[in-house]
Amino acid sequence: SLDKVPKHLAIMFWSDDIQDERLIEVALLCCWSQCFGVKIVSIYDAEGRLGHYAHLLQSQINIISQKFFISEKIIPTIQVTSLDSSSLSSISSSTETEPELLVNLVSRSDGRTRIVNVAKSLTDDIKQEKIKYEDVNILELDKRLSITRFPEPQLLILFSSKVFLDGFPPWHIHLTEIFHVPNNQQFCYFIFLQGLRKYSKCNQRFGK
């Protein structure tokens, strides 16, 4: 009954602590997203705590997806990654096939801090003649900022007392539809479906 579904769904992490219960909620979110045809799920945890549990999260996703898709002939591949792919290299290398769903772990350091670090590294590379000044262009910046691996989400679900992005990478969400769920400490299927319904009904004019 949905007229459209976001290919890239972003979620502001809904808890101040990382427990098995929260990881199970994330794993279920990934399974629901896969069923609806979402290709990328980006989970934003400002402090980056979720990234420290990336291997446990991948394990939970693997376990729950086996049960969730038990009637399917082929279990969909759901892969956890981050904009700093080197930090999760062991997870990435364990997946031989192209994943059906990519799960991006995003933190505040992927926002303005990343821009500063990219600018510094770019300056150093020019000084050391690793790259020519004339070759500095938008494509080079996109590559260094991992723009191609983190396209703009069509829908962002956030949990807070008011609409507060808390350092979410700003250049990614200038056309993103925001679904605000005030003061929520648990993610459930009802909230997920509410967000998809809101996005399905929204009329995006893109400045027209």
C-alpha positions in Angstrom: 0.0 0.0 0.0 3.1 2.3 0.1 3.5 4.5 -3.0 7.2 4.8 -2.5 9.9 3.4 -0.1 13.2 5.1 0.8 16.2 3.3 -0.7 18.3 4.9 2.0 16.9 5.0 5.5 18.7 6.9 8.3 18.0 6.4 12.0 19.2 8.5 15.0 20.1 5.8 17.6 17.3 5.7 20.2 19.2 4.8 23.4 22.0 6.1 25.6 23.3 2.7 26.3 24.4 -0.3 24.3 22.9 -3.5 25.4 22.0 -6.8 23.8 18.4 -5.7 23.7 19.3 -2.6 21.6 21.5 -4.7 19.2 18.5 -7.0 18.7 16.3 -4.0 17.9 18.8 -2.9 15.3 19.0 -6.3 13.8 15.2 -6.5 13.5 15.2 -3.0 11.9 17.6 -4.3 9.3 15.4 -7.3 8.6 12.3 -5.2 8.2 14.2 -2.8 6.0 15.3 -5.6 3.7 11.7 -6.9 3.4 10.6 -3.4 2.2 13.4 -3.0 -0.4 15.6 -0.6 1.5 19.2 -0.8 0.3 21.0 1.2 2.9 20.3 1.7 6.6 22.5 4.4 8.3 22.4 4.4 12.1 23.7 7.6 13.7 25.1 7.4 17.2 26.7 10.8 17.9 29.4 9.5 20.3 30.3 6.5 18.1 29.6 4.0 20.8 27.7 1.6 18.5 30.8 1.3 16.3 32.6 -0.4 19.2 30.0 -3.1 19.1 30.0 -3.5 15.4 31.2 -7.2 15.5 28.5 -8.0 18.0 25.9 -6.2 15.9 26.9 -8.2 12.8 26.6 -11.4 14.8 23.1 -10.5 16.0 22.1 -9.6 12.5 23.4 -12.9 11.2 21.5 -14.9 13.9 18.2 -13.0 13.7 18.2 -12.9 9.9 18.6 -16.7 9.8 15.4 -17.0 11.9 13.6 -14.1 10.2 14.1 -15.4 6.7 13.8 -19.1 7.6 11.2 -19.7 4.9 13.4 -18.1 2.2 15.6 -20.3 0.0 18.4 -17.8 0.2 19.1 -15.7 3.3 19.7 -12.0 2.3 23.2 -10.7 3.1 23.2 -7.8 5.5 26.6 -6.2 6.1 27.7 -3.7 8.8 30.2 -1.1 7.7 31.2 2.5 8.4 32.5 5.6 6.5 35.9 4.7 8.0 35.9 1.3 6.4 39.3 0.4 7.7 38.0 0.2 11.2 35.6 -2.6 10.2 37.8 -4.3 7.6 37.5 -7.7 9.2 33.7 -7.6 8.9 33.8 -6.3 5.4 36.2 -9.0 4.2 34.0 -11.8 5.7 31.3 -11.1 3.1 32.2 -12.6 -0.3 29.0 -11.5 -2.2 27.6 -8.0 -2.7 25.2 -7.4 0.3 21.5 -6.9 -0.3 21.5 -4.4 2.6 24.3 -2.2 3.8 24.3 -1.0 7.4 26.3 2.2 7.8 27.4 3.1 11.4 27.7 6.9 11.5 28.9 9.2 14.3 29.6 12.9 14.9 33.2 12.5 13.7 31.8 11.8 10.2 30.3 15.3 10.1 32.2 18.6 10.5 35.2 16.9 12.0 35.6 14.7 8.9 35.6 17.8 6.7 38.4 19.4 8.8 40.4 16.2 8.7 39.9 15.8 4.9 41.0 19.4 4.4 44.2 18.8 6.4 45.0 15.6 4.6 44.4 17.2 1.2 46.7 20.1 2.1 49.4 17.7 3.2 49.1 15.6 0.0 49.5 18.8 -2.1 52.6 19.9 -0.1 54.1 16.4 -0.5 53.2 16.4 -4.2 51.0 13.3 -3.9 48.3 15.2 -5.7 48.4 18.3 -7.9 46.6 21.4 -7.0 44.8 21.3 -10.3 43.4 17.9 -9.6 41.5 19.0 -6.5 37.9 19.0 -7.5 34.4 17.9 -6.3 35.0 14.3 -7.3 38.2 14.2 -5.2 36.4 15.7 -2.2 33.5 13.3 -2.6 35.9 10.4 -2.7 37.7 11.5 0.5 34.4 12.3 2.3 33.0 8.9 1.3 30.1 10.6 -0.4 29.6 7.8 -2.9 29.3 5.2 -0.1 26.9 7.4 1.9 24.4 8.9 -0.4 21.7 11.2 0.9 19.0 9.3 2.9 15.4 9.9 1.7 14.0 9.4 5.2 15.5 10.2 8.7 13.8 8.9 11.8 15.0 10.8 14.9 14.2 10.4 18.6 14.5 13.5 20.8 12.4 16.0 22.7 12.7 18.4 19.8 14.1 18.2 16.2 17.8 18.1 17.0 20.3 16.6 14.5 23.1 16.4 17.1 26.0 16.7 14.5 24.5 14.4 11.8 26.6 15.0 8.6 24.9 18.1 7.3 25.7 17.9 3.6 23.8 14.6 3.4 20.3 15.7 4.5 19.3 18.9 2.7 16.5 17.0 0.9 15.8 14.4 3.5 12.3 13.8 4.9 12.4 13.8 8.7 10.1 11.8 10.9 10.3 12.9 14.5 9.4 10.6 17.4 9.6 12.6 20.7 11.3 11.0 23.7 11.3 7.4 22.6 13.7 4.9 24.1 12.7 1.8 22.2 12.5 1.1 18.4 9.6 -1.1 17.3 7.9 -2.2 14.1 5.0 0.3 14.6 7.4 3.3 14.6 9.2 1.9 11.6 6.0 1.5 9.6 4.8 5.0 10.7 8.0 6.4 9.2 7.6 4.6 5.9 3.9 5.7 5.7 4.9 9.3 6.3 7.5 9.2 3.6 5.2 7.4 1.2 2.6 10.2 1.5 5.0 13.2 1.5 5.1 15.4 -1.6 8.7 16.4 -2.3 8.9 19.4 -4.5 12.7 19.8 -4.4 12.6 23.6 -4.4 9.9 23.9 -7.1 
